[in-house]
């Protein structure tokens, strides 16, 4: 006990994590409920003494969470052991409230000075990532096209086509309190093409199957982001911000930007503070650029497998014109065209019947 309370080495965070990993693995071995409760009481007193005073709060809270999750996995949610852990292994409420207030104030301050991104540069980078044959670049493209975390793309999530909204439904969202499918737009490429690229990337990154392994890629990914976007102040986190900003630019509904951002990124809709972080990225788009993004016409039709545009819900009398672009793209990709296939791209039977008789 004396060693732990006087532990002041510069590597103390590493030491705490090692202790956490050890206890998470060993805490359920040969320990009865009473002994476990006593152990948790000891840990609750010791851990705040050995973490770094400046950065230890998040580490301390993570420690408690992981211990509780270990007990939950072993004994179940209704067990005496788990209920005890929820009472005994808990971050100090006053400290948590103070940290939350400080965090909220920092978000308000950050929102006062938004980070401006030039659309021409963003567009150039998007095309470079997309046209690359590199799976790391495709991973980054998927992040800016779908707004998901890197860990979700590598190991945690799955995607399905939201045919009703011509978008994506993401399952397995990390850090989500409620298990729900998150509906979101697929920018720049059609949902079916997003899913195809996602499956291909996942297939080539099978070595990364959990959070710890995925974190090994962080340095590589952040360097790649800075190189491709030609900005030294960027990371993969900023790609989610850019996605959220662009998605809201083409959104035509009543929700506020913060609420909309929260819904497509899978945040808690009852607490919008986190989502407000993602409103700090600003891209000034013209009506023509917004139309180009909405119609998925950002990527040039010179790629070996070009983007196949979907029909939109606009009642502008130009459905046949959009159908012509869809058919041209399918022909370019060498895809066999059927009426059923064209309907899957959002066209009515009547439009397909008229257009197919002319262009197919």
C-alpha positions as CSV (number, residue, x, y, z in Angstrom):
1,X,0.0,0.0,0.0
2,X,2.8,2.4,0.9
3,X,4.4,1.8,-2.5
4,X,1.2,2.6,-4.4
5,X,0.5,5.8,-2.5
6,X,4.0,7.2,-3.0
7,X,4.4,6.1,-6.6
8,X,5.6,9.2,-8.5
9,X,7.7,7.8,-11.4
10,X,7.2,9.6,-14.8
11,X,5.9,6.3,-16.2
12,X,3.1,6.1,-13.7
13,X,0.3,6.2,-16.3
14,X,1.9,3.1,-18.0
15,X,2.1,1.5,-14.5
16,X,-1.6,2.3,-13.8
17,X,-2.6,0.8,-17.1
18,X,-0.6,-2.3,-16.4
19,X,-2.3,-2.6,-13.0
20,X,-5.6,-2.1,-14.6
21,X,-5.0,-4.8,-17.2
22,X,-3.8,-7.2,-14.5
23,X,-6.8,-6.6,-12.3
24,X,-9.3,-6.8,-15.1
25,X,-7.8,-10.2,-16.0
26,X,-7.4,-11.5,-12.4
27,X,-10.2,-9.9,-10.4
28,X,-12.6,-12.7,-10.7
29,X,-10.2,-15.5,-10.0
30,X,-11.0,-17.2,-6.6
31,X,-12.5,-14.0,-5.1
32,X,-15.8,-14.1,-3.2
33,X,-18.2,-11.2,-3.2
34,X,-17.2,-9.9,0.2
35,X,-13.5,-10.0,-0.6
36,X,-14.1,-8.4,-4.0
37,X,-16.1,-5.5,-2.3
38,X,-13.1,-5.0,0.0
39,X,-10.7,-5.0,-2.9
40,X,-12.8,-2.4,-4.8
41,X,-12.9,-0.1,-1.7
42,X,-9.1,-0.3,-1.6
43,X,-8.8,0.4,-5.3
44,X,-11.1,3.4,-5.1
45,X,-8.8,4.9,-2.5
46,X,-5.5,4.0,-4.2
47,X,-6.1,4.8,-7.9
48,X,-6.6,8.6,-7.5
49,X,-3.3,8.7,-5.7
50,X,-1.2,7.2,-8.4
51,X,-2.5,8.8,-11.6
52,X,-1.2,12.0,-13.1
53,X,-2.8,15.0,-11.5
54,X,-3.1,16.8,-14.9
55,X,-4.3,14.0,-17.2
56,X,-5.3,11.3,-14.7
57,X,-9.1,12.0,-14.5
58,X,-9.9,10.3,-17.8
59,X,-7.5,7.4,-17.0
60,X,-9.0,7.0,-13.5
61,X,-12.5,6.9,-15.0
62,X,-11.5,4.4,-17.6
63,X,-10.0,2.3,-14.9
64,X,-13.2,2.1,-13.0
65,X,-15.2,1.4,-16.2
66,X,-13.0,-1.4,-17.3
67,X,-13.1,-3.1,-13.9
68,X,-16.9,-2.9,-13.8
69,X,-17.1,-4.3,-17.3
70,X,-14.9,-7.2,-16.3
71,X,-17.2,-8.0,-13.3
72,X,-20.3,-7.6,-15.5
73,X,-18.9,-10.0,-18.1
74,X,-18.1,-12.6,-15.4
75,X,-21.1,-12.3,-13.1
76,X,-23.9,-10.7,-15.1
77,X,-25.9,-7.4,-14.6
78,X,-28.1,-8.8,-11.9
79,X,-25.4,-10.2,-9.7
80,X,-24.5,-8.9,-6.2
81,X,-20.9,-8.5,-7.4
82,X,-21.7,-6.2,-10.3
83,X,-24.2,-4.1,-8.3
84,X,-21.5,-3.6,-5.7
85,X,-19.0,-2.6,-8.3
86,X,-21.4,0.1,-9.6
87,X,-21.5,1.6,-6.1
88,X,-17.9,1.2,-5.1
89,X,-15.9,1.7,-8.4
90,X,-17.3,5.0,-9.4
91,X,-15.6,8.3,-10.4
92,X,-16.0,11.0,-7.8
93,X,-19.3,12.8,-8.7
94,X,-18.1,16.3,-7.7
95,X,-14.9,15.9,-9.7
96,X,-16.9,14.5,-12.7
97,X,-19.3,17.4,-12.6
98,X,-16.4,19.9,-12.4
99,X,-14.6,18.2,-15.3
100,X,-17.8,18.2,-17.4
101,X,-18.4,21.9,-16.8
102,X,-14.8,22.7,-17.8
103,X,-15.2,20.5,-20.9
104,X,-18.5,22.2,-21.9
105,X,-16.9,25.6,-21.5
106,X,-14.0,24.6,-23.7
107,X,-16.5,23.5,-26.4
108,X,-18.3,26.8,-26.3
109,X,-14.9,28.6,-26.6
110,X,-13.9,26.4,-29.5
111,X,-17.1,27.0,-31.4
112,X,-16.4,30.7,-31.3
113,X,-13.5,30.3,-33.7
114,X,-14.4,27.7,-36.3
115,X,-11.8,26.0,-38.5
116,X,-12.3,26.9,-42.1
117,X,-11.6,24.4,-44.8
118,X,-11.3,25.3,-48.5
119,X,-13.6,23.2,-50.6
120,X,-11.3,23.0,-53.6
121,X,-8.5,21.5,-51.4
122,X,-11.0,19.1,-49.7
123,X,-12.3,18.0,-53.0
124,X,-8.8,17.4,-54.4
125,X,-7.9,15.3,-51.3
126,X,-11.2,13.3,-51.6
127,X,-10.4,12.4,-55.2
128,X,-6.8,11.5,-54.4
129,X,-8.0,9.1,-51.6
130,X,-10.7,7.6,-53.7
131,X,-8.5,7.0,-56.8
132,X,-5.7,5.4,-54.8
133,X,-5.1,1.7,-54.8
134,X,-4.0,1.9,-51.2
135,X,-6.3,0.4,-48.5
136,X,-5.2,3.0,-45.9
137,X,-6.3,5.8,-48.3
138,X,-9.6,4.0,-48.9
139,X,-10.1,3.7,-45.2
140,X,-9.7,7.5,-44.9
141,X,-12.0,8.0,-47.9
142,X,-14.7,5.9,-46.2
143,X,-14.3,8.0,-43.0
144,X,-14.9,11.3,-44.8
145,X,-17.7,9.8,-47.0
146,X,-19.5,8.1,-44.1
147,X,-18.4,9.9,-40.9
148,X,-17.5,6.7,-39.0
149,X,-14.7,6.3,-36.5
150,X,-11.6,4.5,-37.7
151,X,-12.3,1.7,-35.2
152,X,-15.8,1.3,-36.5
153,X,-14.6,0.9,-40.0
154,X,-11.8,-1.5,-39.1
155,X,-13.4,-3.9,-36.7
156,X,-16.6,-2.7,-34.9
157,X,-19.3,-1.8,-37.4
158,X,-21.3,-3.2,-40.3
159,X,-23.3,-1.3,-42.9
160,X,-26.5,-1.9,-44.9
161,X,-28.1,0.1,-47.6
162,X,-31.0,2.3,-46.4
163,X,-33.0,2.0,-49.6
164,X,-35.8,4.3,-48.4
165,X,-33.4,7.3,-47.9
166,X,-30.8,6.1,-50.3
167,X,-28.2,6.2,-47.6
168,X,-26.5,4.0,-45.0
169,X,-27.5,2.3,-41.8
170,X,-24.6,1.7,-39.5
171,X,-24.7,-1.0,-36.9
172,X,-22.1,-1.4,-34.1
173,X,-21.4,2.2,-33.3
174,X,-18.7,2.6,-30.7
175,X,-19.3,4.6,-27.5
176,X,-23.1,4.4,-28.1
177,X,-25.2,3.9,-25.0
178,X,-28.2,2.8,-27.0
179,X,-27.8,0.0,-29.5
180,X,-29.5,1.3,-32.6
181,X,-28.8,1.5,-36.3
182,X,-27.6,4.9,-37.2
183,X,-29.0,6.3,-40.5
184,X,-26.6,8.5,-42.3
185,X,-25.9,9.8,-45.8
186,X,-23.2,8.4,-48.0
187,X,-21.3,11.3,-49.5
188,X,-19.5,11.2,-52.9
189,X,-20.4,7.6,-53.7
190,X,-23.6,5.5,-53.7
191,X,-24.3,3.4,-50.6
192,X,-23.8,0.1,-52.4
193,X,-20.4,1.3,-53.6
194,X,-19.6,2.5,-50.1
195,X,-20.4,-1.0,-48.7
196,X,-18.4,-2.7,-51.4
197,X,-15.3,-0.5,-50.6
198,X,-15.8,-1.0,-46.9
199,X,-15.9,-4.8,-47.2
200,X,-12.8,-4.7,-49.4
201,X,-10.9,-2.5,-46.8
202,X,-12.1,-4.7,-43.9
203,X,-10.8,-7.8,-45.8
204,X,-7.3,-6.3,-46.1
205,X,-7.1,-5.1,-42.5
206,X,-8.0,-8.3,-40.7
207,X,-4.9,-8.0,-38.5
208,X,-6.7,-5.2,-36.6
209,X,-9.5,-6.8,-34.7
210,X,-9.9,-4.7,-31.6
211,X,-9.3,-1.2,-30.2
212,X,-5.8,-1.8,-29.1
213,X,-4.7,-3.1,-32.5
214,X,-6.5,-0.4,-34.3
215,X,-4.8,2.3,-32.3
216,X,-1.5,1.1,-33.7
217,X,-2.6,2.6,-37.0
218,X,-3.3,6.1,-35.6
219,X,0.1,7.6,-36.3
220,X,0.1,6.3,-39.8
221,X,-3.4,7.5,-40.5
222,X,-2.8,11.0,-39.1
223,X,0.4,11.4,-41.1
224,X,-1.5,10.4,-44.2
225,X,-4.3,12.9,-43.5
226,X,-1.8,15.7,-43.1
227,X,0.0,14.8,-46.2
228,X,-3.1,14.4,-48.4
229,X,-4.9,17.5,-47.2
230,X,-1.6,19.5,-47.0
231,X,-2.4,20.8,-43.5
232,X,-0.3,20.2,-40.4
233,X,-3.2,20.8,-38.0
234,X,-5.4,17.8,-39.1
235,X,-6.1,14.3,-37.9
236,X,-8.6,11.6,-38.7
237,X,-10.9,13.2,-36.2
238,X,-11.2,16.2,-38.5
239,X,-12.5,14.0,-41.3
240,X,-15.6,13.3,-39.2
241,X,-16.1,17.0,-38.7
242,X,-15.8,17.7,-42.4
243,X,-18.3,14.9,-43.1
244,X,-20.8,16.3,-40.6
245,X,-20.5,19.8,-42.0
246,X,-20.9,18.8,-45.6
247,X,-23.8,16.4,-44.8
248,X,-25.6,19.2,-43.0
249,X,-25.0,21.5,-46.0
250,X,-27.0,19.2,-48.3
251,X,-29.6,18.3,-45.6
252,X,-33.1,19.7,-46.2
253,X,-34.9,19.2,-42.9
254,X,-35.9,21.1,-39.7
255,X,-33.3,19.8,-37.3
256,X,-30.6,22.0,-35.9
257,X,-27.0,21.4,-37.0
258,X,-26.0,20.0,-33.6
259,X,-29.0,17.6,-33.5
260,X,-28.5,16.5,-37.1
261,X,-24.8,15.9,-36.5
262,X,-25.5,13.9,-33.3
263,X,-28.0,11.7,-35.2
264,X,-25.7,10.8,-38.1
265,X,-22.6,10.3,-35.9
266,X,-24.4,8.1,-33.4
267,X,-24.1,10.3,-30.4
268,X,-26.5,10.5,-27.5
269,X,-29.4,12.6,-28.7
270,X,-30.2,13.6,-25.1
271,X,-26.8,15.2,-24.7
272,X,-25.6,17.3,-27.6
273,X,-22.4,18.7,-26.1
274,X,-20.2,16.2,-27.8
275,X,-21.8,16.8,-31.1
276,X,-21.2,20.5,-30.9
277,X,-17.5,19.7,-31.3
278,X,-18.2,18.6,-34.8
279,X,-19.8,21.9,-35.8
280,X,-16.5,23.7,-35.5
281,X,-15.4,22.7,-39.0
282,X,-16.7,25.1,-41.7
283,X,-16.7,24.7,-45.4
284,X,-18.3,27.5,-47.4
285,X,-20.1,25.9,-50.3
286,X,-21.9,27.6,-53.2
287,X,-25.3,26.4,-54.4
288,X,-23.6,24.8,-57.4
289,X,-21.2,22.9,-55.2
290,X,-24.0,21.7,-52.9
291,X,-25.9,20.4,-55.9
292,X,-22.8,18.6,-57.1
293,X,-22.3,16.9,-53.7
294,X,-26.0,16.1,-53.4
295,X,-26.0,14.4,-56.8
296,X,-22.7,12.6,-56.0
297,X,-20.9,14.3,-58.9
298,X,-17.7,15.3,-57.0
299,X,-15.6,12.3,-58.3
300,X,-14.7,12.5,-61.9
301,X,-16.1,9.8,-64.3
302,X,-12.6,8.8,-65.3
303,X,-12.0,6.1,-62.8
304,X,-12.0,2.5,-63.8
305,X,-15.1,1.9,-61.7
306,X,-17.0,5.2,-61.8
307,X,-19.5,6.3,-59.3
308,X,-23.0,5.3,-60.3
309,X,-25.4,8.1,-59.4
310,X,-28.8,7.5,-57.8
311,X,-32.1,9.3,-58.5
312,X,-33.0,12.0,-56.1
313,X,-36.4,13.0,-54.5
314,X,-36.3,16.3,-56.4
315,X,-39.5,16.9,-58.4
316,X,-37.7,19.0,-61.1
317,X,-38.8,17.1,-64.2
318,X,-35.2,15.8,-64.8
319,X,-35.5,12.2,-63.7
320,X,-34.8,11.0,-67.2
321,X,-31.6,13.1,-67.3
322,X,-30.5,11.5,-64.1
323,X,-31.4,8.1,-65.4
324,X,-29.2,8.8,-68.5
325,X,-26.2,9.5,-66.2
326,X,-26.9,6.3,-64.2
327,X,-27.1,4.2,-67.3
328,X,-23.9,5.8,-68.8
329,X,-22.0,5.0,-65.5
330,X,-23.3,1.4,-65.4
331,X,-22.2,0.9,-69.1
332,X,-18.8,2.4,-68.3
333,X,-18.4,-0.1,-65.5
334,X,-19.5,-3.0,-67.7
335,X,-22.5,-3.8,-65.6
336,X,-25.4,-5.7,-67.1
337,X,-28.4,-3.4,-67.0
338,X,-31.9,-4.6,-66.1
339,X,-35.1,-2.8,-65.1
340,X,-34.8,-4.3,-61.6
341,X,-31.3,-2.9,-61.3
342,X,-32.4,0.6,-62.4
343,X,-35.3,0.6,-60.0
344,X,-32.8,-0.2,-57.2
345,X,-31.2,3.2,-58.0
346,X,-34.4,5.0,-57.1
347,X,-36.2,5.3,-60.4
348,X,-39.9,4.6,-60.9
349,X,-41.2,1.8,-63.2
350,X,-42.5,4.5,-65.6
351,X,-39.2,6.4,-65.8
352,X,-37.3,3.1,-66.3
353,X,-39.6,2.0,-69.0
354,X,-39.2,5.2,-70.9
355,X,-35.5,5.6,-70.4
356,X,-34.5,2.0,-70.9
357,X,-36.2,1.8,-74.2
358,X,-34.0,4.6,-75.5
359,X,-30.6,4.1,-73.8
360,X,-30.2,0.5,-72.8
